[in-house]
Amino acid sequence: MPLAIGPKMRYLYERARRIDVKSVIERAKEVHAEHGKAVPTTVVDMLWSAGKHDVAFQDYVDFDFAILNRAERATFMTHPVSMQLAARYSQPEGRKVFEDKIAFNRRFADYIEREWMVVTEDNAAEVQAFAERLGTVIAKVPVSHMGLGVRRYHAADVTDWAEFHAKLLADGEILLEEVIAQHDELAAVCPGTVNTTRIVAFFDGTDVHILAATQKFGRGQVSDQMSFGGFYTMLDPDTGRAMSAGYDSHGHVHETHPDTGYRIADLQLPHYDQAIDLIKRAAREVPEVQYAGWDVVVTADGADLVEGNWGAGVYENKPSVSGIRTGHKPRYRQAIGF
């Protein structure tokens, strides 16, 4: 089924209205520095790709479109296409569950292994007991994106629990969670961050299709998002094997993890089958959201569900790093039929 023209036209209108020419030129300069392509030619190609083929400017840079031919480019998923799929295959009531981390934890309690609690006006004693028992807790703002609104606290650092409780409320950090004990193989890559796996899936009403899988790595911060210095590599969606070295949207390539020396391309994600099984069950829980990106953490015994994103976002191969000049769009199309 073709994607509706209405959402695409609205996207193009909004993009044209807000276009930052300076930003486009800066991205074209990045392409020139990496691939030697002329800046004016690249600017024209970026604008054409955005208007004609739903390619976001950052997608053009991240997925090395400057070195791909037309047929190769057509195999890559892009953010505008993903946004159109998200709009079509999610309903407002379902989105609410995914947008609020507390609502998500409640709805998906059977898929979450870690302990968690909600901070309220009258539970300072419970907060203290929870944090002291666990030693370290993760505090989250319930509605946030890109890893923002997440902080790590150590009970040993707290000297005034009433003040700590009041600060959590004032900052809106009212979801407290146990730190997930990740699998030793992931801890060997980066022990200071819980490294999440993004699995994009589509529920067609009968079957759950796995569309893409990505392993993210942190740099010792509370989150593995790129805003915290993190990076990623694509996994073979059938096996969970790393497809290349790691990379990010800032031009950094990591053959090995900068902090541990672990060779990224050597990763075979442990318990991958169990992680996939978890998502195939969870993806049926809210049928109003058929297309989603799920974040899990592989543990010693299986996998723990972190969150779901109804706006799935896009992670793709980077040809100049992986040597793979095709993306995942054919897999998306086979499952979804667009």
Secondary structure by P-SEA (a helix, b strand, c coil): ccccaaaaaaaaaaaaaaccaaaaaaaaaaaaaaccccaaaaaaaaaaaaacccccaaaaaaaccccccaaaaaacccaaaaaaaaaacccaaaaaaaacaaaaaaaacccccbbbbbbccccaaaaaaaaaaacbbbbbcccccccccbbbbbccccccaaaaaaaaaaacccbbbccccccaaaaaaccccbbbbbbbbbbcccbbbbcbbbbbbbcccccccccccccccccccccccccbbbccccccccccccccccccccccccaaaaaaaaaaaaaaccccccbbbbbbbbcccbbbbccccccbbbbbbcccccccccccaaaaaaaccc
